[in-house]
Amino acid sequence: MKNTLVLLIALAQTAFAEPPTPNEQARFLAGMPQEGSSLAGLAQRGEFNSHAKELDATWADAEERQLRAIREWAPLGLPEAVSDSGPLLYVFSGPDFLHAYTFFPNASAYVLAAVEPVGLPPDVTKLSEGELGSSLGNLRNTLNASLSYSFFITADMKKDLQATKLTGTLPVLYVFLARCGCFIQNVEKIWLDAEGKILTDKETKTSGARITFLGAQGKQQTLYYFSTNIASWALKQDASFLRFCDGLGAMNGFTKSASYLMHMSEFHTIRDYLLTHCHTMTQDDSGIMWKDFPRDSWDVKAYGWYPGPIALFKQHYQPDLAEYYRTHEVPVIPFGIGYQWRPKQSTLIYGVSKMMVRKAIPVVDDEPAVAPPVPSKNGGAQSQVPPAPPPAAIPVQSAPRQR
């Protein structure tokens, strides 16, 4: 009788327990301490402990090798972009919030665009006993490439995040937000109508997620992730993503490990959009071609070194960029970035527009925003595909297509 009573009480407590918040879900997926969390019990399992230990080690290595150096260098090397609180537009991003936030911690909003699907907000309580370990393992596999090489491996990410119930880009975004010291307040699935207006109750071709969060410095910021094809032919058919960006006003641009897509005519629309709508542009050599920055409207300089593209992209060698490095004293950078991720091999290009800053065109949601909850004390490679069939999956050793 006593055991039955205890069981009934336990079931009643479970029935009335508050579901885990997005921030609790994020900290769990990130392998972070769970004291005071509704997921503390689940965190007692061996699968979580192994996950936390491995992620701690991987993150510590990335912090020592790259992230700390970026945070210390960026305000000196990219002063206009880093000090600006305007939105950051990161095309061909995959779910790489990590580098966006590390380089540009002061942005009011982060707009990431890639073809990887958004997926559903993760809920680890829905994973069965046999699914938890494999799901966390697949998540680590996806994260390891970004933390080790600074970009995602598209084919591997697709396989890993479709193999379990932790699908799409949201689980990765959750981990990066939590590990960057951010507190997630609210998560919404969103869509864009033809005019770039945000919809929350009607599905369209352009899907996304909107995450409001408190940054590490306590400032409220917003992360948008859109699953969309930004090839020129696709934008001609559906320009909703660009219309959304129009409403942001002057932005700062960022891209890396972008498969040299903007070197191709199939992506001239997004290239020209960045050059006419961004106040600054930070990229490696796989972004906008060095010669395509109009010098009458852009001041452009480079950092690091230019060893040329990896073998996979050897056709995108830029002789004029190599000549710039040969004839100028180019400041070094104390970290690796992009496909040439090794120290003293990376190229970083920084452009500042000479043009007047544009006014924003307001983009109105379909319904009033809901005030986010106040946090509790313990809370806390895109692979944009061109019209032609994509190349086969590339192993890590070959420094794959993108993110």
Order of alpha helices (4+ residues) and beta strands (2+ residues): alpha-alpha-alpha-alpha-alpha-beta-alpha-beta-alpha-alpha-alpha-beta-beta-beta-beta-alpha-alpha-beta-alpha-beta-beta-alpha-beta
